[in-house]
Amino acid sequence: MSGPDASRTLRPAVPVDVALTLGVLQRGHADPCVRAAPEGVWLTRRVDADGAPVPASLLVRPAASAVRPSAIRVEAWGPGAEAAVAEAEALLGLHDDGWVAFEDLLASGGRRLPHHVASARRTRPGLRLPAHGRLAEQLITVVLEQKVTHDQARHGWRQLVRAVSEPAPGPVPHGMLLPPDPAAVLRVPSWDWHRFWVQPPQSKAILRVAERAESIDRLSRQVRPGDAAATAELARRLQTLPGIGAWTVAEALQRSHGAADLVAVGDFHLAHYVGQVLTGRRVDDAGMLRLLEPWSGHRQRLVRMIGLSGERRERFGPKLAPEDHRGR
């Protein structure tokens, strides 16, 4: 492996599980832009340097145990290497001191929770909420997941990246590419979206995001990760874009800004799952928000704990088998 163009060593004062924290950014095992490997987690990025987005590849690896590393080594390659390394604390959620208040809430109010939820933070102390930045990029990936199956969403992302992106710099794992440049996304013809298995409402919303990517990212940079009020206002403004609703905004901001209180309202499964785990019965979105209200300020943290509790989701209704019209 060739030496990195920039590197630094972080010595966090809190436990950090690198794979668990960054895993939420990976869109399937074959994601061309995020890859978990034995040596650490690889990410390809376009970072801002001297007022323009430039490419970088990043390798984040714990220097000791996965959960309580004595140090985390961050290495980067490419023109954006220095800028990418400088963003490492936010990427790993180290800017976020809200976990202390959440753990205090668990200590005082955890008895209201099922034991396997209340103990999930104790068993997974290294989970952080990453702040990836690049909000427009996160919106594009989430739009691809709107009202489709897991396979459709993952296929659409892989095909889009492979069609418009260039190879990532540095000794990245085979097949890794840079995230799509918005200008390249705008040049994708309509028949290619069909070939990617992306539905017309999705492609239209993606093109709207790509058209406004510069202004979206400019607004994004004005909001400090961890600022709940500013993040909520940014979420409200984003929903003025046609095709961008509450679910899409929450999923994107959870990844771009580590939004600790934004819940993905409108998810096909989430409300049922939260109700199942917390009460033993299914609830709708309104019921889910009522259940999460005592955890205001930390609702997404609690949702992550529910997901890590070990309780499996109950399955209801027939499995969706979407029609594939790509060959027609």
C-alpha positions in Angstrom: 0.0 0.0 0.0 1.4 3.4 -1.0 1.9 5.9 1.8 -1.0 8.4 2.4 -0.9 12.0 1.2 -2.2 13.0 4.7 -2.7 11.3 8.0 -3.4 11.9 11.6 -4.0 9.9 14.8 -7.0 10.6 17.0 -7.1 9.7 20.6 -10.7 9.9 21.6 -11.7 10.3 25.2 -14.8 8.1 24.6 -15.3 4.6 23.2 -15.6 4.5 19.4 -16.7 1.5 17.4 -15.5 2.6 13.9 -17.3 -0.1 11.9 -20.6 0.4 13.8 -20.5 4.2 13.6 -19.6 4.4 9.9 -21.6 1.4 8.9 -24.8 3.5 8.5 -23.1 5.3 5.6 -22.6 2.1 3.6 -25.3 1.2 1.0 -25.0 -2.6 0.9 -21.9 -4.8 0.8 -21.0 -3.7 -2.7 -21.3 0.0 -2.2 -18.7 1.6 -4.4 -18.1 4.6 -2.0 -18.0 3.0 1.5 -16.4 -0.4 2.2 -15.7 -2.2 5.5 -12.5 -4.2 5.2 -10.3 -6.1 7.6 -7.9 -3.1 7.9 -10.7 -0.6 8.6 -13.4 1.4 6.9 -12.7 2.9 3.5 -14.7 6.0 2.2 -14.4 7.9 -1.0 -15.3 11.6 -0.7 -15.5 14.9 -2.4 -14.4 17.5 0.1 -14.2 21.3 0.0 -10.7 22.6 -0.5 -10.0 26.2 -1.7 -13.7 26.7 -2.4 -14.1 23.7 -4.8 -14.9 20.0 -4.2 -11.9 17.8 -4.8 -11.6 14.0 -4.5 -10.2 12.0 -1.6 -10.1 8.5 -0.3 -10.1 7.9 3.4 -9.2 4.8 5.5 -10.3 4.9 9.2 -8.9 2.2 11.3 -8.8 1.6 15.1 -5.3 1.0 16.4 -6.4 -1.3 19.2 -9.8 -2.9 20.0 -12.8 -2.1 17.8 -14.8 -0.5 20.7 -12.2 1.0 22.9 -9.3 1.9 20.6 -6.3 3.6 22.2 -6.1 5.5 19.0 -7.8 5.8 15.6 -5.6 6.1 12.6 -7.0 8.2 9.7 -5.2 8.1 6.4 -6.2 9.9 3.1 -5.1 10.0 -0.5 -5.8 12.4 -3.3 -6.1 16.2 -3.8 -8.6 16.5 -0.9 -6.5 14.4 1.5 -5.7 17.2 4.0 -9.3 18.4 4.1 -10.7 14.9 4.5 -8.4 14.2 7.4 -9.4 17.5 9.0 -13.0 16.4 9.0 -12.3 13.1 10.8 -13.8 14.1 14.2 -17.1 15.1 12.7 -17.2 12.0 10.5 -16.8 9.8 13.6 -19.3 11.8 15.7 -16.7 13.0 18.1 -18.2 16.5 18.1 -21.3 15.1 19.8 -21.4 15.3 23.6 -25.1 14.6 23.7 -24.5 10.9 24.6 -23.7 12.0 28.1 -27.2 13.5 28.6 -28.7 10.5 26.9 -27.0 8.1 29.2 -28.2 10.2 32.2 -31.7 9.8 30.8 -31.2 6.0 30.5 -30.0 5.9 34.1 -33.0 7.8 35.4 -35.7 6.7 33.0 -34.4 3.4 31.7 -36.9 1.5 33.9 -39.6 2.6 31.5 -37.8 0.7 28.7 -37.6 -3.0 28.0 -34.4 -4.4 29.5 -32.8 -5.3 26.2 -33.3 -1.7 25.0 -32.0 0.0 28.2 -28.9 -2.2 28.2 -28.1 -1.7 24.5 -26.0 1.4 25.2 -24.0 -0.5 27.8 -23.3 -3.3 25.4 -22.5 -1.0 22.5 -20.8 2.1 24.1 -18.8 2.8 20.9 -21.8 3.8 18.7 -21.6 7.5 17.6 -23.7 9.4 15.1 -21.5 10.3 12.1 -21.6 13.7 10.5 -20.5 13.0 6.9 -21.3 16.4 5.5 -22.1 16.5 1.8 -25.8 16.8 2.3 -26.7 16.8 -1.4 -24.9 13.5 -1.8 -26.8 12.0 1.1 -30.1 13.3 -0.2 -29.4 11.5 -3.6 -28.7 8.2 -1.9 -31.8 8.4 0.3 -34.1 9.4 -2.6 -33.0 6.2 -4.3 -34.5 4.3 -1.3 -37.9 6.0 -1.5 -40.8 3.4 -1.7 -38.7 0.6 -3.3 -37.2 -2.6 -2.1 -33.7 -2.9 -0.6 -32.4 -4.6 -3.8 -33.8 -1.9 -6.1 -32.2 0.9 -3.9 -28.8 -0.8 -3.8 -28.8 -1.6 -7.5 -29.8 2.0 -8.4 -27.0 3.5 -6.3 -24.3 1.1 -7.7 -25.4 1.7 -11.3 -25.5 5.4 -10.9 -22.0 5.6 -9.4 -20.5 3.3 -11.9 -22.1 5.2 -14.8 -21.0 8.7 -13.9 -18.1 8.5 -11.4 -14.3 8.2 -11.7 -11.9 5.9 -9.9 -11.0 6.9 -6.3 -7.4 8.0 -5.6 -5.1 5.8 -3.6 -4.8 2.1 -2.9 -8.6 1.6 -2.4 -10.2 -1.8 -2.5 -11.1 -3.0 -6.0 -14.2 -1.3 -7.5 -14.3 1.7 -5.3 -15.3 5.0 -7.0 -15.9 8.6 -6.0 -19.4 9.6 -5.2 -21.3 11.1 -8.1 -20.6 14.7 -9.0 -23.9 16.6 -9.3 -23.0 18.0 -12.7 -22.5 14.5 -14.0 -25.8 13.3 -12.5 -27.6 16.1 -14.5 -26.2 14.6 -17.7 -27.7 11.1 -17.1 -30.3 10.5 -19.9 -33.8 9.4 -19.0 -33.3 5.9 -20.5 -30.3 5.3 -18.2 -32.4 6.0 -15.2 -34.8 3.3 -16.5 -31.8 0.9 -17.0 -30.7 1.7 -13.4 -34.1 0.5 -12.1 -34.9 4.0 -10.8 -38.5 5.1 -11.0 -39.4 8.4 -12.7 -40.5 10.1 -9.4 -37.1 9.3 -7.9 -35.1 10.4 -10.9 -37.0 13.7 -11.0 -36.3 14.3 -7.3 -32.6 13.4 -7.7 -32.3 15.8 -10.6 -33.8 18.6 -8.5 -31.3 17.9 -5.8 -28.4 17.8 -8.3 -29.6 21.2 -9.8 -29.5 22.8 -6.4 -26.6 20.8 -4.9 -24.3 23.9 -4.5 -26.9 25.8 -2.6 -28.0 22.8 -0.5 -24.4 22.2 0.5 -23.9 25.9 1.2 -26.9 25.8 3.6 -25.6 22.6 5.1 -22.2 24.2 6.0 -24.0 26.9 7.9 -25.5 24.3 10.3 -23.1 22.9 12.9 -23.5 19.2 13.6 -25.2 18.8 17.0 -27.2 22.1 16.7 -30.7 20.6 17.0 -32.7 23.8 16.4 -30.7 24.7 13.3 -30.9 21.2 11.9 -34.7 21.2 12.4 -34.9 24.5 10.5 -32.7 23.0 7.7 -35.0 20.0 7.6 -38.0 22.3 7.2 -36.4 24.2 4.3 -35.4 21.0 2.5 -39.0 19.8 2.5 -39.9 22.7 0.2 -38.2 20.8 -2.6 -40.7 18.7 -4.6 -40.2 15.0 -3.9 -38.3 15.6 -0.7 -40.4 14.7 2.4 -39.9 14.2 6.1 -38.6 10.7 5.8 -36.0 11.6 3.1 -34.8 14.7 5.1 -34.5 12.8 8.3 -32.5 9.9 6.8 -30.2 12.3 5.0 -29.6 14.6 8.0 -29.0 11.7 10.3 -26.0 10.9 8.1 -24.8 14.3 7.1 -25.2 16.1 10.4 -25.5 13.3 13.0 -29.1 14.5 13.7 -29.8 13.0 17.1 -33.5 14.0 17.3 -34.8 13.6 13.8 -37.0 10.5 13.4 -37.7 9.0 10.0 -41.5 9.5 10.0 -43.1 7.8 7.1 -40.9 4.7 7.1 -42.8 1.6 6.0 -41.5 -0.5 9.0 -40.1 1.8 11.6 -43.2 2.9 13.5 -44.4 -0.8 13.7 -41.0 -1.9 14.9 -40.7 0.8 17.6 -44.2 0.0 18.9 -43.5 -3.7 18.9 -40.3 -3.3 20.9 -41.5 -0.7 23.4 -45.1 -1.9 23.9 -45.5 -5.3 22.2 -47.9 -4.0 19.7 -47.8 -2.1 16.4 -48.3 1.6 16.3 -48.5 4.3 13.5 -46.3 7.3 13.1 -48.2 9.4 15.6 -48.1 6.6 18.1 -44.3 6.2 17.6 -43.8 9.9 18.2 -45.8 9.7 21.4 -43.7 6.8 22.6 -40.5 8.7 21.8 -41.6 12.0 23.3 -40.0 11.4 26.8 -36.7 11.1 24.9 -37.0 14.5 23.1 -33.6 15.7 21.9 -32.4 12.1 21.7 -35.1 10.3 19.8 -32.8 9.1 17.0 -30.3 7.8 19.6 -33.1 5.8 21.2 -34.2 4.4 17.8 -30.6 3.3 17.2 -30.6 1.6 20.6 -33.9 -0.2 19.7 -32.2 -1.4 16.5 -29.3 -2.7 18.5 -31.5 -4.4 21.1 -31.5 -7.7 19.3 -35.2 -7.9 18.9 -36.1 -8.9 15.3 -38.9 -7.1 13.4 -42.1 -9.0 13.0 -43.1 -9.5 9.3 -46.6 -8.6 8.2 -48.1 -9.0 4.8 -46.8 -10.5 1.6 -43.2 -9.9 0.4 -43.1 -7.2 -2.3 -41.9 -8.5 -5.6 -41.5 -5.4 -7.8 -42.0 -5.6 -11.6 -38.8 -5.3 -13.6 -39.5 -3.4 -16.8 -35.9 -2.7 -17.7 -35.8 -5.1 -20.6 -39.0 -3.7 -22.2 
